[in-house]
Amino acid sequence: MIDIDNALEYYQISDINYKNKCYKCTEDVNTIEDFNARVEAIYNILYNDKSFKIDTLWKRQEMVELFGEYYNFFITNVLVLLGYKLHEKNMANKNYTNTQKTLYKKRVIEALTNDIYVRKLENIRISQMIWVAYFINTKLIEVGRLQYEKCERHRKIL
């Protein structure tokens, strides 16, 4: 499903406990059929969908709403890690400077670790998973302390 070692190395996370939780989660994804299907659907919304379904995820902040009754809490972390190759590719395609690449990776690292190490939660929050997907998809730009979402929608003005 994912090369966890490479993803963790890419985001500079060397905590063996964190790594083991990722391995256990991917094992659960691969053995629980309903969980696997839900993870695949969320992955597609986060990284492949072009119809803005990601916006609907903001309203669903309970794990059971997204992943069903049988899920591994670490799935939000694993879903972020699943995007590492896409993140790397997107930054290369945008010709980001090394400074920009470092900053964007830092934002993902913060999302992957702050809820665990600072807030002492057992996983990253759904909102963090969604927010960081915008960085992975290079939909957010950061200027100073502000972050802006690139608008790709055309809205009708009445």
N, C-alpha and C positions, 0 to 999 in steps of 0.2 A: 504493500500500500504506500509506504513512504520510506525513504531512507532517512531514518531519524537521526542517525549519527551525523550525516552531512548537513541536515537542517539545523541541528543544534550547534554544530561547528560554525555554520554560516552566521548564526545569530550569537555566537560566542557564549553559549550556555554549556558549562562543563559539570554541573551538579549531577552526580550519579543518581540521586534520588529522583530528581526531575526526569532524567532519562528513563529510569525504570518505570515511572508512572506513564510515560509516553508509550513504552513497549507494552505494558499491561493494557493500556487503552486500545492500541491498535490490535492486540490479540482479541479483545472484546468485540471490536468492530468486525473483525474477520469471522467471529464465531456466532454472533447474535444477528440473525438475518434482518429483523426489523430495524435494529440499530444501524446496521450497515446501510440499508436503503435510505434511512433518514439522514445519515451522515453524507451519503453521496448527493442527496437532494440539496442539503445545506451547502456543501462544497460547490455545487454548480451555481447556486444563487450567489455565493460570495465571489467566485472567480470566473465564471463563464457566462452568466446571464447578462444580456444587454437590454432587458426590458424593465430594469429598475425594481425587480422584486426584492432586492436588498433593503429597500426602504421599508418594506412590510416587517422585516425582522426586528426593527427598533421597537415595535409594539409588543413583541413577544419576549419577555424577559425571564420566563420560567423555563428551566432546562427541560422539564417534562413536555412542555408545549412543542419544543423543537425536536427532541430526541426520543420521545416515548417514555414508557415507565422503566425500561431496562436500559440504562446508559451508564457510561463511565464518566465521572465528573471531569476528567482531564481532556475530554473531547474538544472543548473550546481551545485548549492549548494546541492539541494535535491538528485541528483544522487550520489554525494560523500557520503552524509548521508546514502543513501540506502546500502552502502557497510560496514556499521559499524559492523554488526554481522560477516560478512566474515573476516573483519580485525581482530576482536577479536579472531576468530577461527584460522586464519592463524598464528597469533603470538603465540598462545598456541601450535599449531602443530609444529612450528619451535623451540620450547623450548627457546624462547628469554628470556634473563635476564630481570629483572625489569628495569634496566637502558635502555636496548634496547627498551623495550615496551614503556617506557616513551618518549624516543626520537622519535619513530615512530608515536606515538599519537600526539606528539608536531608538527611534520611535517604536519599531516593532519589538526590539529587545525589551524596552520598558513595558510594553503591553504584555509581553510573555512572562515578565517576572514581577512587576510591582504588586499585582494582586496576591501573588504567592508569598513573596518575601517581605513586603512592606505592610500590606493589609492582612496578612496571615490567613488568606482564603485558601480553600483546597484546589481551586482552579481559577482561571481568569473569567471574569464576568462576560456574559453574552455581549454587552455593549462594547467591551474592549475588543472582542473578537470581530465585531462588525466594523468598528472604527479603524482597526488596523488593516482590515481588508481594503479599505479605501487607500491606505498607503501602499499596500502590496500592488494594487491595481493602478497606482500612480494617479489617483483621482483627487488627491489632496496636494496642495502646495503650501509650503510654509515660508512665511516672510516675517522675520523677526520672531515675535511671540505669537503671531496670528497664523491661523491655518484657514485656507480657503478651499472649498470644493469646486472643481472645474464643472461648470454647468454644461451638460451635453443634451439637455432636453429643450425642445422648442415648445413654448407655451403659447396658447392663444390668448391674446389680449382683447378683451371685449370693450 
